[in-house]
Amino acid sequence: GKVYKSKAGEECQLIRVTFSSISNARQCVRESNQLKGTDDWGDVYINPDRTTSERQEIKKLVAEMKTNNASDPSKFWKIVNMKLVSFL
């Protein structure tokens, strides 16, 4: 993929991976959170493919989530199934 600079000024590279089945792809995305704790793979993010409208919707939800988290620190907000959900 093409190398570009992130908002933080770091070099990033997008890589597209194709799976033989949808269940394998879902399992990869589901288990990708285990990478965050490792030294070599801690800065790798795996996201499912999204359409343009889905990306815009996620962007709006993230902005709303950040606003909610900043305004009320007693609650933790998270995006679950394209909806904003609060946890105590």
C-alpha positions in Angstrom: 0.0 0.0 0.0 0.9 3.7 -0.2 3.0 5.2 2.6 1.6 8.4 4.1 2.0 10.6 7.2 -0.5 10.2 10.0 -1.9 13.2 11.9 0.8 12.5 14.6 3.5 12.8 11.9 4.3 9.1 11.8 4.7 7.1 8.6 1.8 4.7 8.0 1.0 2.2 5.3 -2.3 0.7 4.5 -2.4 -3.0 3.5 -5.4 -4.8 2.0 -5.8 -8.4 2.9 -8.3 -10.8 1.3 -9.6 -13.8 3.1 -11.0 -17.0 1.7 -14.1 -16.8 3.9 -16.0 -14.2 5.8 -15.7 -16.2 9.0 -11.9 -16.0 8.8 -12.0 -12.3 8.2 -14.3 -11.7 11.2 -12.1 -13.9 13.4 -9.1 -11.8 12.4 -10.8 -8.5 13.3 -12.3 -10.0 16.5 -8.9 -11.2 17.8 -6.9 -8.1 16.6 -7.2 -6.4 20.0 -4.6 -8.9 21.3 -2.0 -7.1 19.2 -2.1 -4.0 21.3 -0.2 -5.6 24.2 2.8 -6.7 22.1 6.0 -4.8 21.5 6.3 -5.6 17.8 2.6 -5.2 16.8 1.3 -2.7 19.3 0.8 0.0 16.7 -0.9 -2.2 14.1 -4.6 -1.7 13.7 -7.0 -4.1 11.8 -10.3 -2.7 10.7 -13.0 -4.3 8.5 -13.7 -2.8 5.1 -16.3 0.0 5.3 -18.2 1.9 2.6 -17.9 5.6 2.4 -21.2 6.2 4.2 -20.1 3.8 7.0 -16.8 5.6 7.4 -18.6 9.0 7.7 -21.0 7.5 10.3 -18.1 6.1 12.3 -16.4 9.5 12.1 -19.5 11.2 13.5 -19.9 8.6 16.3 -16.2 9.0 17.3 -16.6 12.8 17.6 -19.7 12.3 19.7 -18.0 9.7 21.8 -15.1 12.0 22.5 -17.4 14.8 23.5 -19.4 12.6 25.8 -16.3 11.1 27.4 -14.9 14.6 28.1 -18.1 16.0 29.5 -18.9 13.2 31.9 -15.7 11.3 33.1 -17.8 9.0 35.4 -19.1 7.2 32.3 -17.1 5.5 29.5 -18.6 5.7 26.0 -17.9 3.1 23.3 -19.2 2.4 19.8 -21.0 -1.0 19.6 -22.8 -2.1 16.5 -22.7 1.4 15.0 -24.4 2.8 18.2 -23.0 4.8 21.1 -23.2 2.9 24.4 -22.3 4.1 27.9 -20.6 2.0 30.6 -20.3 2.9 34.2 
